[in-house]
Amino acid sequence: MSTGMVVLCLFATPASARVTPTERALVRAISHVRMAHGLAPVRGSHTLARSAGRYSRWQLRNGYFGHQPRIRMSSRYGVGGEVLRWVPSWRLKLRRTLRMWLRSPSHRAALLYPAMHHAGAGIVRGRFRGRLALMITVHLGGR
């Protein structure tokens, strides 16, 4: 009976629901950037990590990179933002990624928007247009 419970628990928690150490580090790095600009840090959100991971996987599967007209994330957030990046390797360089986002006016605005209090990252490895790649999506939310 206890074996059945363990198996049931394993199936009840999808692998995509787990937040990886790299995804956690990215959210922490975003918090540090926000604090350096006098803003409150963001809290990690499993629901935002799940939606970000889903979008990263969708982009890889479909050979698409870009924003959609509507961010598909939890409706519990009244305001939402999204930052994206794809890297033609399987190594994420956090500082370089943050520098690139901060140099882009729209990505900078999303990361430094004062109403954003939660964030979740979805970093997925795979093939993008025939090349090894990391697809990175961060969803930000505020209530």
MDAnalysis code that builds the backbone (N, CA, C; Angstrom):
import MDAnalysis as mda
import numpy as np

u = mda.Universe.empty(429, n_residues=143, atom_resindex=np.repeat(np.arange(143), 3), trajectory=True)
u.add_TopologyAttr("name", ["N", "CA", "C"] * 143)
u.add_TopologyAttr("resid", np.arange(1, 144))
u.add_TopologyAttr("resname", ["MET", "SER", "THR", "GLY", "MET", "VAL", "VAL", "LEU", "CYS", "LEU", "PHE", "ALA", "THR", "PRO", "ALA", "SER", "ALA", "ARG", "VAL", "THR", "PRO", "THR", "GLU", "ARG", "ALA", "LEU", "VAL", "ARG", "ALA", "ILE", "SER", "HIS", "VAL", "ARG", "MET", "ALA", "HIS", "GLY", "LEU", "ALA", "PRO", "VAL", "ARG", "GLY", "SER", "HIS", "THR", "LEU", "ALA", "ARG", "SER", "ALA", "GLY", "ARG", "TYR", "SER", "ARG", "TRP", "GLN", "LEU", "ARG", "ASN", "GLY", "TYR", "PHE", "GLY", "HIS", "GLN", "PRO", "ARG", "ILE", "ARG", "MET", "SER", "SER", "ARG", "TYR", "GLY", "VAL", "GLY", "GLY", "GLU", "VAL", "LEU", "ARG", "TRP", "VAL", "PRO", "SER", "TRP", "ARG", "LEU", "LYS", "LEU", "ARG", "ARG", "THR", "LEU", "ARG", "MET", "TRP", "LEU", "ARG", "SER", "PRO", "SER", "HIS", "ARG", "ALA", "ALA", "LEU", "LEU", "TYR", "PRO", "ALA", "MET", "HIS", "HIS", "ALA", "GLY", "ALA", "GLY", "ILE", "VAL", "ARG", "GLY", "ARG", "PHE", "ARG", "GLY", "ARG", "LEU", "ALA", "LEU", "MET", "ILE", "THR", "VAL", "HIS", "LEU", "GLY", "GLY", "ARG"])
u.atoms.positions = np.array([
    [0.820, -1.198, 0.000],
    [0.000, 0.000, 0.000],
    [0.862, 1.259, 0.000],
    [1.905, 1.289, 0.808],
    [2.745, 2.493, 0.827],
    [3.466, 2.694, -0.508],
    [3.827, 1.599, -1.191],
    [4.452, 1.713, -2.508],
    [3.505, 2.388, -3.480],
    [2.238, 2.016, -3.433],
    [1.233, 2.643, -4.292],
    [1.134, 4.135, -4.030],
    [1.261, 4.531, -2.789],
    [1.201, 5.959, -2.440],
    [2.393, 6.705, -3.033],
    [3.568, 6.113, -2.965],
    [4.756, 6.764, -3.527],
    [4.608, 6.924, -5.024],
    [4.175, 5.878, -5.695],
    [3.984, 5.930, -7.144],
    [2.948, 6.987, -7.483],
    [1.858, 7.032, -6.722],
    [0.814, 8.016, -6.953],
    [1.369, 9.423, -6.816],
    [2.187, 9.667, -5.806],
    [2.779, 10.987, -5.607],
    [3.720, 11.346, -6.752],
    [4.487, 10.377, -7.224],
    [5.400, 10.659, -8.322],
    [4.648, 11.071, -9.581],
    [3.514, 10.434, -9.845],
    [2.741, 10.785, -11.030],
    [1.971, 12.084, -10.842],
    [1.666, 12.445, -9.607],
    [0.880, 13.652, -9.360],
    [1.709, 14.919, -9.548],
    [3.030, 14.807, -9.472],
    [3.889, 15.972, -9.613],
    [4.646, 15.899, -10.929],
    [4.222, 16.659, -11.941],
    [4.919, 16.592, -13.223],
    [6.323, 17.160, -13.126],
    [7.229, 16.626, -13.943],
    [8.616, 17.089, -13.925],
    [8.709, 18.573, -14.230],
    [7.811, 19.098, -15.058],
    [7.868, 20.503, -15.429],
    [7.548, 21.426, -14.255],
    [6.965, 20.878, -13.151],
    [6.618, 21.708, -12.005],
    [7.830, 21.995, -11.123],
    [8.917, 21.254, -11.301],
    [10.113, 21.464, -10.477],
    [10.895, 22.663, -10.985],
    [11.328, 23.483, -10.064],
    [12.148, 24.636, -10.409],
    [13.604, 24.218, -10.254],
    [14.395, 24.386, -11.300],
    [15.794, 23.965, -11.267],
    [16.649, 24.990, -10.529],
    [17.825, 24.595, -10.070],
    [18.726, 25.552, -9.425],
    [19.073, 26.735, -10.349],
    [19.228, 26.484, -11.641],
    [19.552, 27.571, -12.577],
    [18.388, 28.546, -12.696],
    [17.169, 28.025, -12.734],
    [15.991, 28.902, -12.790],
    [15.876, 29.723, -11.510],
    [16.145, 29.088, -10.378],
    [16.132, 29.815, -9.100],
    [17.198, 30.907, -9.084],
    [18.386, 30.581, -9.605],
    [19.480, 31.559, -9.648],
    [19.117, 32.752, -10.536],
    [18.421, 32.497, -11.629],
    [18.018, 33.590, -12.517],
    [17.031, 34.520, -11.810],
    [16.071, 33.967, -11.103],
    [15.112, 34.794, -10.360],
    [15.839, 35.586, -9.271],
    [16.792, 34.950, -8.592],
    [17.593, 35.655, -7.572],
    [18.384, 36.797, -8.200],
    [18.973, 36.558, -9.369],
    [19.741, 37.598, -10.058],
    [18.846, 38.767, -10.454],
    [17.630, 38.483, -10.877],
    [16.675, 39.552, -11.198],
    [16.364, 40.357, -9.942],
    [16.213, 39.677, -8.815],
    [15.972, 40.371, -7.545],
    [17.123, 41.302, -7.191],
    [18.356, 40.844, -7.391],
    [19.522, 41.681, -7.091],
    [19.547, 42.917, -7.978],
    [19.220, 42.759, -9.246],
    [19.172, 43.900, -10.166],
    [18.112, 44.887, -9.703],
    [16.949, 44.387, -9.331],
    [15.869, 45.266, -8.861],
    [16.294, 46.021, -7.602],
    [16.921, 45.330, -6.660],
    [17.357, 45.983, -5.423],
    [18.420, 47.034, -5.711],
    [19.296, 46.769, -6.676],
    [20.316, 47.755, -7.062],
    [19.678, 49.012, -7.638],
    [18.452, 48.898, -8.130],
    [17.722, 50.048, -8.671],
    [16.685, 50.584, -7.688],
    [16.810, 50.198, -6.416],
    [15.932, 50.716, -5.371],
    [14.541, 50.104, -5.339],
    [14.370, 48.953, -5.959],
    [13.059, 48.293, -5.998],
    [13.049, 47.071, -5.097],
    [11.855, 46.637, -4.758],
    [11.706, 45.424, -3.951],
    [12.115, 44.206, -4.788],
    [12.701, 43.209, -4.149],
    [13.043, 41.985, -4.887],
    [11.769, 41.242, -5.292],
    [11.894, 40.355, -6.265],
    [10.763, 39.503, -6.646],
    [10.849, 38.204, -5.855],
    [9.703, 37.611, -5.622],
    [9.635, 36.295, -4.991],
    [9.457, 35.252, -6.081],
    [10.070, 34.124, -5.902],
    [9.893, 33.037, -6.850],
    [8.464, 32.522, -6.816],
    [7.919, 32.218, -7.966],
    [6.551, 31.721, -8.079],
    [6.546, 30.441, -8.896],
    [5.998, 29.373, -8.312],
    [5.909, 28.105, -9.042],
    [4.954, 28.216, -10.222],
    [3.859, 28.960, -10.071],
    [2.913, 29.076, -11.185],
    [3.531, 29.849, -12.345],
    [4.309, 30.883, -12.043],
    [4.971, 31.632, -13.113],
    [6.101, 30.805, -13.729],
    [6.796, 30.031, -12.917],
    [7.841, 29.146, -13.457],
    [7.218, 28.110, -14.388],
    [6.060, 27.603, -14.008],
    [5.378, 26.604, -14.835],
    [4.951, 27.208, -16.180],
    [4.369, 28.416, -16.154],
    [3.940, 29.036, -17.414],
    [5.149, 29.432, -18.265],
    [6.225, 29.885, -17.632],
    [7.441, 30.244, -18.379],
    [8.052, 29.003, -19.023],
    [8.101, 27.899, -18.283],
    [8.630, 26.656, -18.828],
    [7.792, 26.136, -19.977],
    [6.472, 26.237, -19.826],
    [5.564, 25.816, -20.904],
    [5.824, 26.622, -22.172],
    [6.024, 27.932, -22.015],
    [6.250, 28.774, -23.188],
    [7.617, 28.486, -23.823],
    [8.628, 28.253, -23.008],
    [9.950, 27.895, -23.552],
    [9.867, 26.596, -24.349],
    [9.175, 25.593, -23.803],
    [9.023, 24.321, -24.522],
    [8.242, 24.514, -25.818],
    [7.196, 25.329, -25.798],
    [6.389, 25.588, -26.995],
    [7.247, 26.237, -28.088],
    [8.082, 27.213, -27.697],
    [8.936, 27.876, -28.683],
    [9.907, 26.888, -29.333],
    [10.525, 26.029, -28.514],
    [11.442, 25.030, -29.075],
    [10.728, 24.093, -30.038],
    [9.590, 23.574, -29.601],
    [8.819, 22.634, -30.437],
    [8.409, 23.244, -31.771],
    [8.078, 24.528, -31.751],
    [7.539, 25.179, -32.938],
    [8.564, 25.991, -33.722],
    [9.826, 25.996, -33.283],
    [10.851, 26.762, -33.990],
    [10.533, 28.251, -34.022],
    [9.906, 28.740, -32.974],
    [9.455, 30.136, -32.897],
    [10.181, 30.837, -31.763],
    [10.558, 32.079, -31.985],
    [11.119, 32.879, -30.899],
    [10.482, 34.254, -30.942],
    [9.809, 34.616, -29.897],
    [9.190, 35.939, -29.825],
    [8.029, 35.940, -28.851],
    [7.503, 37.128, -28.637],
    [6.366, 37.306, -27.737],
    [5.068, 37.080, -28.499],
    [4.089, 36.558, -27.806],
    [2.740, 36.430, -28.344],
    [1.942, 37.662, -27.915],
    [0.812, 37.928, -28.555],
    [0.017, 39.095, -28.156],
    [-0.455, 39.041, -26.701],
    [-0.603, 37.816, -26.169],
    [-1.074, 37.666, -24.794],
    [-0.169, 36.678, -24.066],
    [0.259, 37.045, -22.865],
    [1.077, 36.151, -22.042],
    [0.141, 35.154, -21.364],
    [0.416, 33.875, -21.537],
    [-0.411, 32.841, -20.908],
    [0.184, 32.490, -19.549],
    [-0.342, 33.165, -18.517],
    [0.124, 32.924, -17.161],
    [-1.069, 32.966, -16.223],
    [-0.855, 32.648, -14.978],
    [-1.913, 32.577, -13.985],
    [-2.718, 33.876, -13.926],
    [-4.027, 33.728, -13.825],
    [-4.902, 34.902, -13.755],
    [-4.885, 35.554, -12.372],
    [-4.152, 34.968, -11.435],
    [-4.083, 35.567, -10.102],
    [-3.279, 36.878, -10.103],
    [-2.546, 37.117, -11.195],
    [-1.748, 38.341, -11.297],
    [-2.489, 39.364, -12.147],
    [-2.622, 40.570, -11.626],
    [-3.311, 41.630, -12.356],
    [-2.452, 42.268, -13.425],
    [-1.142, 42.188, -13.246],
    [-0.203, 42.744, -14.213],
    [0.864, 41.686, -14.486],
    [1.289, 41.594, -15.733],
    [2.277, 40.578, -16.079],
    [3.282, 41.092, -17.087],
    [4.435, 40.485, -17.091],
    [5.485, 40.827, -18.041],
    [6.242, 39.572, -18.429],
    [7.007, 39.693, -19.512],
    [7.732, 38.535, -20.025],
    [9.040, 39.007, -20.641],
    [10.106, 38.290, -20.346],
    [11.386, 38.516, -21.018],
    [11.850, 37.182, -21.577],
    [12.449, 37.233, -22.759],
    [12.850, 36.027, -23.476],
    [14.298, 36.118, -23.930],
    [14.900, 34.961, -24.091],
    [16.219, 34.869, -24.711],
    [16.426, 33.430, -25.163],
    [17.119, 33.261, -26.260],
    [17.573, 31.923, -26.616],
    [19.071, 32.001, -26.819],
    [19.741, 30.959, -26.371],
    [21.195, 30.894, -26.392],
    [21.593, 29.691, -27.240],
    [22.471, 29.878, -28.231],
    [22.868, 28.754, -29.091],
    [23.906, 27.844, -28.439],
    [23.646, 27.458, -27.208],
    [24.487, 26.497, -26.484],
    [23.653, 25.993, -25.314],
    [24.220, 25.150, -24.487],
    [23.495, 24.679, -23.314],
    [24.020, 25.310, -22.031],
    [24.791, 26.392, -22.158],
    [25.321, 27.093, -20.983],
    [24.681, 28.460, -20.880],
    [24.106, 28.737, -19.745],
    [23.507, 30.045, -19.500],
    [24.513, 30.918, -18.768],
    [24.755, 32.082, -19.310],
    [25.603, 33.067, -18.647],
    [24.662, 34.139, -18.086],
    [24.425, 34.058, -16.770],
    [23.441, 34.928, -16.128],
    [23.739, 36.408, -16.324],
    [24.967, 36.810, -16.063],
    [25.301, 38.238, -16.162],
    [25.095, 38.771, -17.568],
    [25.528, 37.999, -18.555],
    [25.363, 38.418, -19.951],
    [23.874, 38.533, -20.297],
    [23.099, 37.569, -19.851],
    [21.662, 37.587, -20.118],
    [21.014, 38.819, -19.495],
    [21.327, 39.092, -18.240],
    [20.746, 40.268, -17.576],
    [21.196, 41.567, -18.242],
    [22.460, 41.641, -18.632],
    [22.949, 42.850, -19.330],
    [22.177, 43.077, -20.620],
    [21.963, 42.006, -21.378],
    [21.223, 42.129, -22.636],
    [19.802, 42.621, -22.377],
    [19.135, 42.045, -21.382],
    [17.774, 42.464, -21.083],
    [17.737, 43.921, -20.613],
    [18.695, 44.315, -19.810],
    [18.686, 45.692, -19.294],
    [19.012, 46.717, -20.379],
    [19.664, 46.301, -21.450],
    [19.946, 47.206, -22.576],
    [18.750, 47.362, -23.512],
    [17.792, 46.472, -23.404],
    [16.582, 46.538, -24.230],
    [15.525, 47.326, -23.462],
    [15.050, 48.446, -24.004],
    [14.075, 49.263, -23.263],
    [12.834, 48.496, -22.800],
    [12.275, 47.637, -23.646],
    [11.049, 46.934, -23.243],
    [11.324, 45.868, -22.175],
    [12.458, 45.159, -22.293],
    [12.787, 44.147, -21.289],
    [13.190, 44.803, -19.966],
    [13.921, 45.900, -20.063],
    [14.296, 46.650, -18.864],
    [13.045, 47.124, -18.116],
    [12.075, 47.631, -18.883],
    [10.838, 48.114, -18.269],
    [10.104, 46.986, -17.538],
    [10.066, 45.801, -18.131],
    [9.388, 44.669, -17.484],
    [10.117, 44.256, -16.207],
    [11.437, 44.162, -16.270],
    [12.213, 43.722, -15.105],
    [12.168, 44.738, -13.966],
    [12.123, 46.012, -14.312],
    [12.190, 47.059, -13.288],
    [10.848, 47.726, -13.008],
    [9.767, 47.124, -13.477],
    [8.446, 47.686, -13.208],
    [8.138, 47.502, -11.728],
    [7.859, 48.589, -10.990],
    [7.699, 48.491, -9.538],
    [6.590, 47.547, -9.072],
    [5.539, 47.366, -9.859],
    [4.417, 46.523, -9.433],
    [4.713, 45.025, -9.526],
    [5.810, 44.653, -10.160],
    [6.149, 43.228, -10.273],
    [6.733, 42.745, -8.950],
    [6.101, 41.743, -8.379],
    [6.558, 41.218, -7.089],
    [6.878, 39.729, -7.119],
    [6.542, 39.066, -8.222],
    [6.774, 37.634, -8.347],
    [7.390, 37.342, -9.704],
    [8.195, 36.277, -9.761],
    [8.806, 35.889, -11.029],
    [9.027, 34.384, -11.045],
    [9.010, 33.855, -12.243],
    [9.310, 32.445, -12.451],
    [10.030, 32.290, -13.771],
    [11.054, 31.459, -13.793],
    [11.850, 31.250, -14.999],
    [11.622, 29.843, -15.526],
    [11.617, 29.738, -16.837],
    [11.541, 28.446, -17.506],
    [12.701, 28.339, -18.479],
    [13.681, 27.505, -18.159],
    [14.862, 27.327, -18.996],
    [14.833, 25.904, -19.525],
    [14.758, 25.787, -20.840],
    [14.596, 24.476, -21.461],
    [15.718, 24.240, -22.466],
    [16.314, 23.050, -22.395],
    [17.348, 22.654, -23.359],
    [16.706, 21.853, -24.478],
    [17.217, 22.065, -25.681],
    [16.703, 21.295, -26.803],
    [17.328, 21.760, -28.097],
    [16.642, 21.479, -29.170],
    [17.088, 21.911, -30.494],
    [16.157, 23.011, -30.959],
    [16.764, 24.101, -31.401],
    [16.006, 25.231, -31.932],
    [16.505, 25.477, -33.344],
    [15.631, 25.236, -34.289],
    [15.983, 25.385, -35.700],
    [17.247, 24.591, -36.051],
    [17.329, 23.381, -35.515],
    [18.419, 22.466, -35.831],
    [19.672, 22.621, -34.988],
    [19.712, 23.588, -34.085],
    [20.905, 23.813, -33.260],
    [20.604, 23.532, -31.795],
    [21.618, 23.076, -31.062],
    [21.473, 22.961, -29.616],
    [21.190, 24.345, -29.068],
    [20.258, 24.425, -28.128],
    [19.888, 25.744, -27.623],
    [19.291, 25.663, -26.230],
    [19.393, 26.797, -25.535],
    [18.634, 27.031, -24.302],
    [17.564, 28.049, -24.660],
    [16.335, 27.758, -24.302],
    [15.253, 28.722, -24.475],
    [14.908, 29.221, -23.085],
    [14.954, 30.525, -22.901],
    [14.773, 31.120, -21.580],
    [13.568, 32.052, -21.613],
    [12.636, 31.803, -20.715],
    [11.462, 32.667, -20.548],
    [11.366, 33.004, -19.073],
    [11.128, 34.277, -18.777],
    [10.832, 34.698, -17.402],
    [9.474, 35.386, -17.433],
    [8.569, 34.912, -16.594],
    [7.280, 35.573, -16.421],
    [7.319, 36.322, -15.093],
    [6.887, 37.577, -15.141],
    [6.835, 38.439, -13.971],
    [5.384, 38.787, -13.706],
    [5.016, 38.857, -12.437],
    [3.629, 39.180, -12.122],
    [3.495, 40.048, -10.897],
    [2.438, 40.830, -10.904],
    [2.093, 41.669, -9.767],
    [0.594, 41.594, -9.541],
    [0.172, 41.892, -8.333],
    [-1.262, 41.778, -8.012],
    [-1.876, 43.142, -7.815],
])
